[in-house]
Amino acid sequence: MVEQIVKLHIEKLPEGVYLATSDDIQGLVAQGRTVAETLEIARDVAKKLMEAQADRQGTISLTNIEDSFDYPLILGV
């Protein structure tokens, strides 16, 4: 299994929940009470969408994870 990167856009909505969308996977929308919960839901949704796309088209084109990449570390203080 090759790990691949999906870029997410996460925003905090006025209602206090977080919304994740992605330009990399069409139809990916996830909402959670915390960033961590939103990421967990987005991962599940992304897997299901990728499986459905693979069934229809046979291939999925995402960016493979390289030996080095930037990742934001989110801390609650």
N, CA, C and O atoms as a Tripos MOL2 file, in Angstrom:
@<TRIPOS>MOLECULE
protein
  308   307    77     0     0
PROTEIN
NO_CHARGES

@<TRIPOS>ATOM
      1 N           0.8380   -1.1790    0.0000 N.3       1 MET1
      2 CA          0.0000    0.0000    0.0000 C.3       1 MET1
      3 C           0.8830    1.2430    0.0000 C.2       1 MET1
      4 O           1.7840    1.3780    0.8280 O.2       1 MET1
      5 N           0.6180    2.1340   -0.9240 N.am      2 VAL2
      6 CA          1.3530    3.3850   -1.0330 C.3       2 VAL2
      7 C           0.5630    4.4740   -0.3290 C.2       2 VAL2
      8 O          -0.6260    4.6590   -0.5910 O.2       2 VAL2
      9 N           1.2260    5.1940    0.5650 N.am      3 GLU3
     10 CA          0.5560    6.3010    1.2260 C.3       3 GLU3
     11 C           0.5700    7.5160    0.3100 C.2       3 GLU3
     12 O           1.5780    7.8140   -0.3310 O.2       3 GLU3
     13 N          -0.5600    8.2140    0.2570 N.am      4 GLN4
     14 CA         -0.6850    9.3740   -0.5960 C.3       4 GLN4
     15 C          -1.2260   10.5580    0.1970 C.2       4 GLN4
     16 O          -1.8870   10.3860    1.2210 O.2       4 GLN4
     17 N          -0.9390   11.7470   -0.2880 N.am      5 ILE5
     18 CA         -1.3560   12.9720    0.3910 C.3       5 ILE5
     19 C          -2.6160   13.5240   -0.2610 C.2       5 ILE5
     20 O          -2.6980   13.6340   -1.4850 O.2       5 ILE5
     21 N          -3.5780   13.8630    0.5550 N.am      6 VAL6
     22 CA         -4.7740   14.5740    0.1180 C.3       6 VAL6
     23 C          -4.7640   15.9030    0.8540 C.2       6 VAL6
     24 O          -4.7690   15.9340    2.0850 O.2       6 VAL6
     25 N          -4.7490   16.9890    0.1150 N.am      7 LYS7
     26 CA         -4.7570   18.3100    0.7500 C.3       7 LYS7
     27 C          -6.1820   18.6630    1.1380 C.2       7 LYS7
     28 O          -7.0980   18.6030    0.3170 O.2       7 LYS7
     29 N          -6.3550   19.0320    2.4040 N.am      8 LEU8
     30 CA         -7.6550   19.4220    2.9270 C.3       8 LEU8
     31 C          -7.6730   20.9130    3.2210 C.2       8 LEU8
     32 O          -6.6600   21.5040    3.5950 O.2       8 LEU8
     33 N          -8.8310   21.4990    3.0460 N.am      9 HIS9
     34 CA         -9.0590   22.8700    3.4920 C.3       9 HIS9
     35 C         -10.0140   22.7640    4.6800 C.2       9 HIS9
     36 O         -11.1140   22.2260    4.5470 O.2       9 HIS9
     37 N          -9.5990   23.2720    5.8340 N.am     10 ILE10
     38 CA        -10.4240   23.1970    7.0430 C.3      10 ILE10
     39 C         -10.7410   24.6180    7.5050 C.2      10 ILE10
     40 O          -9.8600   25.4690    7.6220 O.2      10 ILE10
     41 N         -12.0150   24.8410    7.7600 N.am     11 GLU11
     42 CA        -12.4160   26.1520    8.2760 C.3      11 GLU11
     43 C         -13.3710   25.9740    9.4450 C.2      11 GLU11
     44 O         -14.1430   25.0170    9.5110 O.2      11 GLU11
     45 N         -13.2930   26.9260   10.3620 N.am     12 LYS12
     46 CA        -14.2100   26.9160   11.5010 C.3      12 LYS12
     47 C         -15.4420   27.7180   11.1100 C.2      12 LYS12
     48 O         -15.3430   28.8830   10.7240 O.2      12 LYS12
     49 N         -16.5900   27.0910   11.2110 N.am     13 LEU13
     50 CA        -17.8480   27.7330   10.8520 C.3      13 LEU13
     51 C         -18.3820   28.5520   12.0250 C.2      13 LEU13
     52 O         -18.0170   28.2910   13.1710 O.2      13 LEU13
     53 N         -19.2430   29.5410   11.7570 N.am     14 PRO14
     54 CA        -19.8030   30.3690   12.8350 C.3      14 PRO14
     55 C         -20.5180   29.5450   13.9090 C.2      14 PRO14
     56 O         -20.6110   29.9680   15.0610 O.2      14 PRO14
     57 N         -21.0230   28.3650   13.5250 N.am     15 GLU15
     58 CA        -21.7190   27.5020   14.4810 C.3      15 GLU15
     59 C         -20.7670   26.8290   15.4680 C.2      15 GLU15
     60 O         -21.2030   26.1720   16.4130 O.2      15 GLU15
     61 N         -19.4370   27.0020   15.2360 N.am     16 GLY16
     62 CA        -18.4430   26.4250   16.1320 C.3      16 GLY16
     63 C         -17.9200   25.0720   15.7130 C.2      16 GLY16
     64 O         -17.0840   24.5010   16.4130 O.2      16 GLY16
     65 N         -18.3850   24.5290   14.5800 N.am     17 VAL17
     66 CA        -17.8860   23.2440   14.0800 C.3      17 VAL17
     67 C         -16.8730   23.5000   12.9750 C.2      17 VAL17
     68 O         -16.7860   24.6050   12.4390 O.2      17 VAL17
     69 N         -16.1070   22.4640   12.6400 N.am     18 TYR18
     70 CA        -15.0970   22.5640   11.5960 C.3      18 TYR18
     71 C         -15.5740   21.8290   10.3510 C.2      18 TYR18
     72 O         -16.1990   20.7730   10.4410 O.2      18 TYR18
     73 N         -15.2720   22.4010    9.1850 N.am     19 LEU19
     74 CA        -15.6700   21.8320    7.9140 C.3      19 LEU19
     75 C         -14.4220   21.5830    7.0710 C.2      19 LEU19
     76 O         -13.6040   22.4840    6.8850 O.2      19 LEU19
     77 N         -14.2800   20.3620    6.5650 N.am     20 ALA20
     78 CA        -13.1530   20.0070    5.7070 C.3      20 ALA20
     79 C         -13.6530   19.7130    4.3020 C.2      20 ALA20
     80 O         -14.6360   18.9950    4.1180 O.2      20 ALA20
     81 N         -12.9660   20.2760    3.3110 N.am     21 THR21
     82 CA        -13.2290   19.9900    1.9070 C.3      21 THR21
     83 C         -11.8850   19.7720    1.2270 C.2      21 THR21
     84 O         -10.8350   20.0560    1.8040 O.2      21 THR21
     85 N         -11.9220   19.2650   -0.0070 N.am     22 SER22
     86 CA        -10.6760   19.0100   -0.7130 C.3      22 SER22
     87 C         -10.8570   19.2060   -2.2080 C.2      22 SER22
     88 O         -11.8570   18.7800   -2.7850 O.2      22 SER22
     89 N          -9.8840   19.8510   -2.8270 N.am     23 ASP23
     90 CA         -9.8470   19.9510   -4.2850 C.3      23 ASP23
     91 C          -9.2830   18.6760   -4.8940 C.2      23 ASP23
     92 O          -9.4700   18.4240   -6.0840 O.2      23 ASP23
     93 N          -8.5900   17.8650   -4.0880 N.am     24 ASP24
     94 CA         -7.9640   16.6340   -4.5840 C.3      24 ASP24
     95 C          -8.9680   15.5090   -4.7990 C.2      24 ASP24
     96 O          -8.8120   14.7040   -5.7170 O.2      24 ASP24
     97 N          -9.9990   15.4490   -3.9570 N.am     25 ILE25
     98 CA        -11.0160   14.3910   -4.0580 C.3      25 ILE25
     99 C         -12.3790   15.0550   -4.1630 C.2      25 ILE25
    100 O         -12.9020   15.6010   -3.1920 O.2      25 ILE25
    101 N         -12.9360   14.9960   -5.3570 N.am     26 GLN26
    102 CA        -14.2340   15.6230   -5.6010 C.3      26 GLN26
    103 C         -15.3010   15.0030   -4.6940 C.2      26 GLN26
    104 O         -15.4130   13.7810   -4.5960 O.2      26 GLN26
    105 N         -16.0780   15.8610   -4.0350 N.am     27 GLY27
    106 CA        -17.1630   15.3970   -3.1830 C.3      27 GLY27
    107 C         -16.7870   15.2050   -1.7280 C.2      27 GLY27
    108 O         -17.6510   14.8760   -0.9150 O.2      27 GLY27
    109 N         -15.5240   15.4000   -1.3740 N.am     28 LEU28
    110 CA        -15.1110   15.2150    0.0200 C.3      28 LEU28
    111 C         -15.5910   16.4070    0.8520 C.2      28 LEU28
    112 O         -15.1640   17.5430    0.6480 O.2      28 LEU28
    113 N         -16.4760   16.1180    1.7790 N.am     29 VAL29
    114 CA        -16.9670   17.1050    2.7400 C.3      29 VAL29
    115 C         -17.0850   16.3890    4.0760 C.2      29 VAL29
    116 O         -17.7250   15.3410    4.1670 O.2      29 VAL29
    117 N         -16.4700   16.9500    5.1120 N.am     30 ALA30
    118 CA        -16.5300   16.3410    6.4430 C.3      30 ALA30
    119 C         -16.6970   17.4450    7.4750 C.2      30 ALA30
    120 O         -16.1440   18.5350    7.3260 O.2      30 ALA30
    121 N         -17.4580   17.1590    8.5170 N.am     31 GLN31
    122 CA        -17.7100   18.1540    9.5620 C.3      31 GLN31
    123 C         -17.5630   17.4970   10.9210 C.2      31 GLN31
    124 O         -18.0310   16.3790   11.1360 O.2      31 GLN31
    125 N         -16.9030   18.2040   11.8470 N.am     32 GLY32
    126 CA        -16.7310   17.6750   13.1910 C.3      32 GLY32
    127 C         -16.6810   18.7790   14.2260 C.2      32 GLY32
    128 O         -16.5780   19.9600   13.8940 O.2      32 GLY32
    129 N         -16.7550   18.3750   15.4940 N.am     33 ARG33
    130 CA        -16.7220   19.3480   16.5950 C.3      33 ARG33
    131 C         -15.3200   19.8570   16.8750 C.2      33 ARG33
    132 O         -15.1530   20.9640   17.3880 O.2      33 ARG33
    133 N         -14.2970   19.0530   16.5410 N.am     34 THR34
    134 CA        -12.9000   19.4490   16.7290 C.3      34 THR34
    135 C         -12.1520   19.1990   15.4200 C.2      34 THR34
    136 O         -12.6520   18.5140   14.5280 O.2      34 THR34
    137 N         -10.9560   19.7610   15.3170 N.am     35 VAL35
    138 CA        -10.1420   19.5130   14.1300 C.3      35 VAL35
    139 C          -9.8170   18.0270   14.0360 C.2      35 VAL35
    140 O          -9.8840   17.4460   12.9530 O.2      35 VAL35
    141 N          -9.4640   17.4060   15.1630 N.am     36 ALA36
    142 CA         -9.1210   15.9740   15.1600 C.3      36 ALA36
    143 C         -10.2960   15.1240   14.6870 C.2      36 ALA36
    144 O         -10.1180   14.2140   13.8780 O.2      36 ALA36
    145 N         -11.4890   15.4140   15.1850 N.am     37 GLU37
    146 CA        -12.6750   14.6610   14.7780 C.3      37 GLU37
    147 C         -12.9560   14.8800   13.2860 C.2      37 GLU37
    148 O         -13.3120   13.9410   12.5740 O.2      37 GLU37
    149 N         -12.7960   16.1090   12.8240 N.am     38 THR38
    150 CA        -13.0190   16.4230   11.4170 C.3      38 THR38
    151 C         -12.0300   15.6700   10.5380 C.2      38 THR38
    152 O         -12.4140   15.1510    9.4900 O.2      38 THR38
    153 N         -10.7680   15.6020   10.9410 N.am     39 LEU39
    154 CA         -9.7600   14.8630   10.1740 C.3      39 LEU39
    155 C         -10.0920   13.3730   10.1170 C.2      39 LEU39
    156 O          -9.9470   12.7410    9.0710 O.2      39 LEU39
    157 N         -10.5320   12.8190   11.2320 N.am     40 GLU40
    158 CA        -10.8920   11.3960   11.2770 C.3      40 GLU40
    159 C         -12.0550   11.1080   10.3160 C.2      40 GLU40
    160 O         -12.0200   10.1300    9.5690 O.2      40 GLU40
    161 N         -13.0630   11.9520   10.3420 N.am     41 ILE41
    162 CA        -14.2130   11.7760    9.4530 C.3      41 ILE41
    163 C         -13.7800   11.9610    8.0000 C.2      41 ILE41
    164 O         -14.1930   11.1960    7.1290 O.2      41 ILE41
    165 N         -12.9460   12.9780    7.7310 N.am     42 ALA42
    166 CA        -12.4620   13.2290    6.3690 C.3      42 ALA42
    167 C         -11.6820   12.0340    5.8360 C.2      42 ALA42
    168 O         -11.7970   11.6990    4.6570 O.2      42 ALA42
    169 N         -10.8860   11.3840    6.6900 N.am     43 ARG43
    170 CA        -10.1170   10.2020    6.2630 C.3      43 ARG43
    171 C         -11.0690    9.0830    5.8340 C.2      43 ARG43
    172 O         -10.8520    8.4430    4.8050 O.2      43 ARG43
    173 N         -12.1130    8.8490    6.6160 N.am     44 ASP44
    174 CA        -13.0860    7.8050    6.2720 C.3      44 ASP44
    175 C         -13.8210    8.1340    4.9760 C.2      44 ASP44
    176 O         -13.9960    7.2710    4.1160 O.2      44 ASP44
    177 N         -14.2480    9.3840    4.8420 N.am     45 VAL45
    178 CA        -14.9630    9.8010    3.6320 C.3      45 VAL45
    179 C         -14.0480    9.6820    2.4140 C.2      45 VAL45
    180 O         -14.4740    9.2080    1.3600 O.2      45 VAL45
    181 N         -12.7890   10.1130    2.5570 N.am     46 ALA46
    182 CA        -11.8320   10.0390    1.4430 C.3      46 ALA46
    183 C         -11.6290    8.6010    0.9870 C.2      46 ALA46
    184 O         -11.6060    8.3310   -0.2140 O.2      46 ALA46
    185 N         -11.4820    7.6740    1.9350 N.am     47 LYS47
    186 CA        -11.2970    6.2670    1.5690 C.3      47 LYS47
    187 C         -12.4850    5.7390    0.7880 C.2      47 LYS47
    188 O         -12.3140    5.0440   -0.2130 O.2      47 LYS47
    189 N         -13.6850    6.0640    1.2370 N.am     48 LYS48
    190 CA        -14.8940    5.5880    0.5530 C.3      48 LYS48
    191 C         -15.0240    6.1990   -0.8350 C.2      48 LYS48
    192 O         -15.3790    5.5060   -1.7880 O.2      48 LYS48
    193 N         -14.7380    7.4900   -0.9540 N.am     49 LEU49
    194 CA        -14.8040    8.1370   -2.2630 C.3      49 LEU49
    195 C         -13.7470    7.5820   -3.2180 C.2      49 LEU49
    196 O         -14.0160    7.4020   -4.4050 O.2      49 LEU49
    197 N         -12.5550    7.3130   -2.7050 N.am     50 MET50
    198 CA        -11.4910    6.7580   -3.5460 C.3      50 MET50
    199 C         -11.8350    5.3480   -4.0020 C.2      50 MET50
    200 O         -11.5730    4.9900   -5.1500 O.2      50 MET50
    201 N         -12.4130    4.5470   -3.1260 N.am     51 GLU51
    202 CA        -12.8310    3.1970   -3.5030 C.3      51 GLU51
    203 C         -13.9000    3.2590   -4.5910 C.2      51 GLU51
    204 O         -13.8450    2.5040   -5.5620 O.2      51 GLU51
    205 N         -14.8620    4.1490   -4.4340 N.am     52 ALA52
    206 CA        -15.9240    4.2870   -5.4370 C.3      52 ALA52
    207 C         -15.3560    4.7670   -6.7680 C.2      52 ALA52
    208 O         -15.7660    4.2910   -7.8260 O.2      52 ALA52
    209 N         -14.4170    5.7040   -6.7190 N.am     53 GLN53
    210 CA        -13.8050    6.2100   -7.9420 C.3      53 GLN53
    211 C         -12.9790    5.1240   -8.6220 C.2      53 GLN53
    212 O         -12.9960    5.0110   -9.8480 O.2      53 GLN53
    213 N         -12.2630    4.3320   -7.8450 N.am     54 ALA54
    214 CA        -11.4550    3.2500   -8.4100 C.3      54 ALA54
    215 C         -12.3460    2.2100   -9.0840 C.2      54 ALA54
    216 O         -11.9850    1.6640  -10.1260 O.2      54 ALA54
    217 N         -13.5090    1.9340   -8.4900 N.am     55 ASP55
    218 CA        -14.4480    0.9830   -9.0930 C.3      55 ASP55
    219 C         -14.9560    1.4820  -10.4410 C.2      55 ASP55
    220 O         -15.1420    0.6940  -11.3680 O.2      55 ASP55
    221 N         -15.1820    2.7950  -10.5510 N.am     56 ARG56
    222 CA        -15.7120    3.3670  -11.7970 C.3      56 ARG56
    223 C         -14.6310    3.5820  -12.8430 C.2      56 ARG56
    224 O         -14.8360    3.2760  -14.0180 O.2      56 ARG56
    225 N         -13.4690    4.1100  -12.4250 N.am     57 GLN57
    226 CA        -12.4580    4.5340  -13.3860 C.3      57 GLN57
    227 C         -11.2130    3.6560  -13.3980 C.2      57 GLN57
    228 O         -10.4600    3.6700  -14.3710 O.2      57 GLN57
    229 N         -10.9900    2.9080  -12.3510 N.am     58 GLY58
    230 CA         -9.8310    2.0220  -12.3120 C.3      58 GLY58
    231 C          -8.5580    2.6340  -11.7690 C.2      58 GLY58
    232 O          -7.6870    1.9000  -11.3050 O.2      58 GLY58
    233 N          -8.4130    3.9520  -11.8070 N.am     59 THR59
    234 CA         -7.1990    4.5840  -11.2920 C.3      59 THR59
    235 C          -7.5480    5.8290  -10.4880 C.2      59 THR59
    236 O          -8.5680    6.4820  -10.7130 O.2      59 THR59
    237 N          -6.6700    6.1310   -9.5500 N.am     60 ILE60
    238 CA         -6.8000    7.3350   -8.7320 C.3      60 ILE60
    239 C          -5.4510    8.0430   -8.7700 C.2      60 ILE60
    240 O          -4.4160    7.4120   -8.5550 O.2      60 ILE60
    241 N          -5.4530    9.3230   -9.0350 N.am     61 SER61
    242 CA         -4.2090   10.0690   -9.1540 C.3      61 SER61
    243 C          -4.0740   11.0600   -7.9990 C.2      61 SER61
    244 O          -4.6730   12.1360   -8.0140 O.2      61 SER61
    245 N          -3.2820   10.6810   -7.0040 N.am     62 LEU62
    246 CA         -2.9540   11.5680   -5.8880 C.3      62 LEU62
    247 C          -1.4370   11.6630   -5.7790 C.2      62 LEU62
    248 O          -0.7140   10.9310   -6.4550 O.2      62 LEU62
    249 N          -0.9670   12.5520   -4.9400 N.am     63 THR63
    250 CA          0.4670   12.7340   -4.7450 C.3      63 THR63
    251 C           0.9960   11.7160   -3.7400 C.2      63 THR63
    252 O           0.4840   11.6280   -2.6230 O.2      63 THR63
    253 N           2.0180   10.9430   -4.1250 N.am     64 ASN64
    254 CA          2.6470   10.0050   -3.1970 C.3      64 ASN64
    255 C           3.4240   10.7740   -2.1400 C.2      64 ASN64
    256 O           3.9570   11.8500   -2.4100 O.2      64 ASN64
    257 N           3.4850   10.2210   -0.9420 N.am     65 ILE65
    258 CA          4.2510   10.8460    0.1290 C.3      65 ILE65
    259 C           5.7340   10.6410   -0.1480 C.2      65 ILE65
    260 O           6.1870    9.5200   -0.3780 O.2      65 ILE65
    261 N           6.4730   11.7240   -0.1220 N.am     66 GLU66
    262 CA          7.9220   11.6780   -0.3440 C.3      66 GLU66
    263 C           8.6260   11.4040    0.9810 C.2      66 GLU66
    264 O           7.9790   11.2240    2.0130 O.2      66 GLU66
    265 N           9.9390   11.3750    0.9430 N.am     67 ASP67
    266 CA         10.7210   11.1390    2.1550 C.3      67 ASP67
    267 C          10.6110   12.3140    3.1260 C.2      67 ASP67
    268 O          10.8370   12.1440    4.3240 O.2      67 ASP67
    269 N          10.2710   13.4890    2.6300 N.am     68 SER68
    270 CA         10.1850   14.6760    3.4680 C.3      68 SER68
    271 C           9.0240   15.5400    2.9890 C.2      68 SER68
    272 O           8.8490   15.7420    1.7870 O.2      68 SER68
    273 N           8.2280   16.0500    3.9360 N.am     69 PHE69
    274 CA          7.1370   16.9520    3.5920 C.3      69 PHE69
    275 C           6.7730   17.7810    4.8180 C.2      69 PHE69
    276 O           7.1040   17.4120    5.9450 O.2      69 PHE69
    277 N           6.0910   18.9010    4.5940 N.am     70 ASP70
    278 CA          5.6650   19.7690    5.6880 C.3      70 ASP70
    279 C           4.2970   19.3290    6.1860 C.2      70 ASP70
    280 O           3.4380   18.9250    5.4030 O.2      70 ASP70
    281 N           4.1080   19.4100    7.4960 N.am     71 TYR71
    282 CA          2.8440   19.0100    8.1030 C.3      71 TYR71
    283 C           2.5730   19.9360    9.2810 C.2      71 TYR71
    284 O           3.4290   20.0830   10.1540 O.2      71 TYR71
    285 N           1.4010   20.5630    9.3230 N.am     72 PRO72
    286 CA          1.1220   21.4530   10.4590 C.3      72 PRO72
    287 C           0.7850   20.6430   11.7050 C.2      72 PRO72
    288 O          -0.0670   19.7550   11.6650 O.2      72 PRO72
    289 N           1.4410   20.9440   12.7860 N.am     73 LEU73
    290 CA          1.1610   20.3140   14.0780 C.3      73 LEU73
    291 C           0.2710   21.2460   14.8650 C.2      73 LEU73
    292 O           0.6480   22.3800   15.1590 O.2      73 LEU73
    293 N          -0.9260   20.7620   15.2100 N.am     74 ILE74
    294 CA         -1.9010   21.5990   15.8950 C.3      74 ILE74
    295 C          -1.8970   21.2480   17.3750 C.2      74 ILE74
    296 O          -2.0800   20.0880   17.7440 O.2      74 ILE74
    297 N          -1.6900   22.2430   18.2150 N.am     75 LEU75
    298 CA         -1.6370   22.0410   19.6570 C.3      75 LEU75
    299 C          -2.7440   22.8390   20.3290 C.2      75 LEU75
    300 O          -2.9880   23.9900   19.9660 O.2      75 LEU75
    301 N          -3.4000   22.2490   21.2850 N.am     76 GLY76
    302 CA         -4.3610   22.9880   22.0900 C.3      76 GLY76
    303 C          -3.6710   23.4280   23.3610 C.2      76 GLY76
    304 O          -3.2340   22.5890   24.1490 O.2      76 GLY76
    305 N          -3.5630   24.7280   23.5750 N.am     77 VAL77
    306 CA         -2.8990   25.2420   24.7830 C.3      77 VAL77
    307 C          -3.8290   26.0950   25.6110 C.2      77 VAL77
    308 O          -3.4320   26.6040   26.6590 O.2      77 VAL77
@<TRIPOS>BOND
     1     1     2 1
     2     2     3 1
     3     3     4 2
     4     3     5 am
     5     5     6 1
     6     6     7 1
     7     7     8 2
     8     7     9 am
     9     9    10 1
    10    10    11 1
    11    11    12 2
    12    11    13 am
    13    13    14 1
    14    14    15 1
    15    15    16 2
    16    15    17 am
    17    17    18 1
    18    18    19 1
    19    19    20 2
    20    19    21 am
    21    21    22 1
    22    22    23 1
    23    23    24 2
    24    23    25 am
    25    25    26 1
    26    26    27 1
    27    27    28 2
    28    27    29 am
    29    29    30 1
    30    30    31 1
    31    31    32 2
    32    31    33 am
    33    33    34 1
    34    34    35 1
    35    35    36 2
    36    35    37 am
    37    37    38 1
    38    38    39 1
    39    39    40 2
    40    39    41 am
    41    41    42 1
    42    42    43 1
    43    43    44 2
    44    43    45 am
    45    45    46 1
    46    46    47 1
    47    47    48 2
    48    47    49 am
    49    49    50 1
    50    50    51 1
    51    51    52 2
    52    51    53 am
    53    53    54 1
    54    54    55 1
    55    55    56 2
    56    55    57 am
    57    57    58 1
    58    58    59 1
    59    59    60 2
    60    59    61 am
    61    61    62 1
    62    62    63 1
    63    63    64 2
    64    63    65 am
    65    65    66 1
    66    66    67 1
    67    67    68 2
    68    67    69 am
    69    69    70 1
    70    70    71 1
    71    71    72 2
    72    71    73 am
    73    73    74 1
    74    74    75 1
    75    75    76 2
    76    75    77 am
    77    77    78 1
    78    78    79 1
    79    79    80 2
    80    79    81 am
    81    81    82 1
    82    82    83 1
    83    83    84 2
    84    83    85 am
    85    85    86 1
    86    86    87 1
    87    87    88 2
    88    87    89 am
    89    89    90 1
    90    90    91 1
    91    91    92 2
    92    91    93 am
    93    93    94 1
    94    94    95 1
    95    95    96 2
    96    95    97 am
    97    97    98 1
    98    98    99 1
    99    99   100 2
   100    99   101 am
   101   101   102 1
   102   102   103 1
   103   103   104 2
   104   103   105 am
   105   105   106 1
   106   106   107 1
   107   107   108 2
   108   107   109 am
   109   109   110 1
   110   110   111 1
   111   111   112 2
   112   111   113 am
   113   113   114 1
   114   114   115 1
   115   115   116 2
   116   115   117 am
   117   117   118 1
   118   118   119 1
   119   119   120 2
   120   119   121 am
   121   121   122 1
   122   122   123 1
   123   123   124 2
   124   123   125 am
   125   125   126 1
   126   126   127 1
   127   127   128 2
   128   127   129 am
   129   129   130 1
   130   130   131 1
   131   131   132 2
   132   131   133 am
   133   133   134 1
   134   134   135 1
   135   135   136 2
   136   135   137 am
   137   137   138 1
   138   138   139 1
   139   139   140 2
   140   139   141 am
   141   141   142 1
   142   142   143 1
   143   143   144 2
   144   143   145 am
   145   145   146 1
   146   146   147 1
   147   147   148 2
   148   147   149 am
   149   149   150 1
   150   150   151 1
   151   151   152 2
   152   151   153 am
   153   153   154 1
   154   154   155 1
   155   155   156 2
   156   155   157 am
   157   157   158 1
   158   158   159 1
   159   159   160 2
   160   159   161 am
   161   161   162 1
   162   162   163 1
   163   163   164 2
   164   163   165 am
   165   165   166 1
   166   166   167 1
   167   167   168 2
   168   167   169 am
   169   169   170 1
   170   170   171 1
   171   171   172 2
   172   171   173 am
   173   173   174 1
   174   174   175 1
   175   175   176 2
   176   175   177 am
   177   177   178 1
   178   178   179 1
   179   179   180 2
   180   179   181 am
   181   181   182 1
   182   182   183 1
   183   183   184 2
   184   183   185 am
   185   185   186 1
   186   186   187 1
   187   187   188 2
   188   187   189 am
   189   189   190 1
   190   190   191 1
   191   191   192 2
   192   191   193 am
   193   193   194 1
   194   194   195 1
   195   195   196 2
   196   195   197 am
   197   197   198 1
   198   198   199 1
   199   199   200 2
   200   199   201 am
   201   201   202 1
   202   202   203 1
   203   203   204 2
   204   203   205 am
   205   205   206 1
   206   206   207 1
   207   207   208 2
   208   207   209 am
   209   209   210 1
   210   210   211 1
   211   211   212 2
   212   211   213 am
   213   213   214 1
   214   214   215 1
   215   215   216 2
   216   215   217 am
   217   217   218 1
   218   218   219 1
   219   219   220 2
   220   219   221 am
   221   221   222 1
   222   222   223 1
   223   223   224 2
   224   223   225 am
   225   225   226 1
   226   226   227 1
   227   227   228 2
   228   227   229 am
   229   229   230 1
   230   230   231 1
   231   231   232 2
   232   231   233 am
   233   233   234 1
   234   234   235 1
   235   235   236 2
   236   235   237 am
   237   237   238 1
   238   238   239 1
   239   239   240 2
   240   239   241 am
   241   241   242 1
   242   242   243 1
   243   243   244 2
   244   243   245 am
   245   245   246 1
   246   246   247 1
   247   247   248 2
   248   247   249 am
   249   249   250 1
   250   250   251 1
   251   251   252 2
   252   251   253 am
   253   253   254 1
   254   254   255 1
   255   255   256 2
   256   255   257 am
   257   257   258 1
   258   258   259 1
   259   259   260 2
   260   259   261 am
   261   261   262 1
   262   262   263 1
   263   263   264 2
   264   263   265 am
   265   265   266 1
   266   266   267 1
   267   267   268 2
   268   267   269 am
   269   269   270 1
   270   270   271 1
   271   271   272 2
   272   271   273 am
   273   273   274 1
   274   274   275 1
   275   275   276 2
   276   275   277 am
   277   277   278 1
   278   278   279 1
   279   279   280 2
   280   279   281 am
   281   281   282 1
   282   282   283 1
   283   283   284 2
   284   283   285 am
   285   285   286 1
   286   286   287 1
   287   287   288 2
   288   287   289 am
   289   289   290 1
   290   290   291 1
   291   291   292 2
   292   291   293 am
   293   293   294 1
   294   294   295 1
   295   295   296 2
   296   295   297 am
   297   297   298 1
   298   298   299 1
   299   299   300 2
   300   299   301 am
   301   301   302 1
   302   302   303 1
   303   303   304 2
   304   303   305 am
   305   305   306 1
   306   306   307 1
   307   307   308 2
@<TRIPOS>SUBSTRUCTURE
     1 MET1         2 RESIDUE 1 A MET
     2 VAL2         6 RESIDUE 1 A VAL
     3 GLU3        10 RESIDUE 1 A GLU
     4 GLN4        14 RESIDUE 1 A GLN
     5 ILE5        18 RESIDUE 1 A ILE
     6 VAL6        22 RESIDUE 1 A VAL
     7 LYS7        26 RESIDUE 1 A LYS
     8 LEU8        30 RESIDUE 1 A LEU
     9 HIS9        34 RESIDUE 1 A HIS
    10 ILE10       38 RESIDUE 1 A ILE
    11 GLU11       42 RESIDUE 1 A GLU
    12 LYS12       46 RESIDUE 1 A LYS
    13 LEU13       50 RESIDUE 1 A LEU
    14 PRO14       54 RESIDUE 1 A PRO
    15 GLU15       58 RESIDUE 1 A GLU
    16 GLY16       62 RESIDUE 1 A GLY
    17 VAL17       66 RESIDUE 1 A VAL
    18 TYR18       70 RESIDUE 1 A TYR
    19 LEU19       74 RESIDUE 1 A LEU
    20 ALA20       78 RESIDUE 1 A ALA
    21 THR21       82 RESIDUE 1 A THR
    22 SER22       86 RESIDUE 1 A SER
    23 ASP23       90 RESIDUE 1 A ASP
    24 ASP24       94 RESIDUE 1 A ASP
    25 ILE25       98 RESIDUE 1 A ILE
    26 GLN26      102 RESIDUE 1 A GLN
    27 GLY27      106 RESIDUE 1 A GLY
    28 LEU28      110 RESIDUE 1 A LEU
    29 VAL29      114 RESIDUE 1 A VAL
    30 ALA30      118 RESIDUE 1 A ALA
    31 GLN31      122 RESIDUE 1 A GLN
    32 GLY32      126 RESIDUE 1 A GLY
    33 ARG33      130 RESIDUE 1 A ARG
    34 THR34      134 RESIDUE 1 A THR
    35 VAL35      138 RESIDUE 1 A VAL
    36 ALA36      142 RESIDUE 1 A ALA
    37 GLU37      146 RESIDUE 1 A GLU
    38 THR38      150 RESIDUE 1 A THR
    39 LEU39      154 RESIDUE 1 A LEU
    40 GLU40      158 RESIDUE 1 A GLU
    41 ILE41      162 RESIDUE 1 A ILE
    42 ALA42      166 RESIDUE 1 A ALA
    43 ARG43      170 RESIDUE 1 A ARG
    44 ASP44      174 RESIDUE 1 A ASP
    45 VAL45      178 RESIDUE 1 A VAL
    46 ALA46      182 RESIDUE 1 A ALA
    47 LYS47      186 RESIDUE 1 A LYS
    48 LYS48      190 RESIDUE 1 A LYS
    49 LEU49      194 RESIDUE 1 A LEU
    50 MET50      198 RESIDUE 1 A MET
    51 GLU51      202 RESIDUE 1 A GLU
    52 ALA52      206 RESIDUE 1 A ALA
    53 GLN53      210 RESIDUE 1 A GLN
    54 ALA54      214 RESIDUE 1 A ALA
    55 ASP55      218 RESIDUE 1 A ASP
    56 ARG56      222 RESIDUE 1 A ARG
    57 GLN57      226 RESIDUE 1 A GLN
    58 GLY58      230 RESIDUE 1 A GLY
    59 THR59      234 RESIDUE 1 A THR
    60 ILE60      238 RESIDUE 1 A ILE
    61 SER61      242 RESIDUE 1 A SER
    62 LEU62      246 RESIDUE 1 A LEU
    63 THR63      250 RESIDUE 1 A THR
    64 ASN64      254 RESIDUE 1 A ASN
    65 ILE65      258 RESIDUE 1 A ILE
    66 GLU66      262 RESIDUE 1 A GLU
    67 ASP67      266 RESIDUE 1 A ASP
    68 SER68      270 RESIDUE 1 A SER
    69 PHE69      274 RESIDUE 1 A PHE
    70 ASP70      278 RESIDUE 1 A ASP
    71 TYR71      282 RESIDUE 1 A TYR
    72 PRO72      286 RESIDUE 1 A PRO
    73 LEU73      290 RESIDUE 1 A LEU
    74 ILE74      294 RESIDUE 1 A ILE
    75 LEU75      298 RESIDUE 1 A LEU
    76 GLY76      302 RESIDUE 1 A GLY
    77 VAL77      306 RESIDUE 1 A VAL
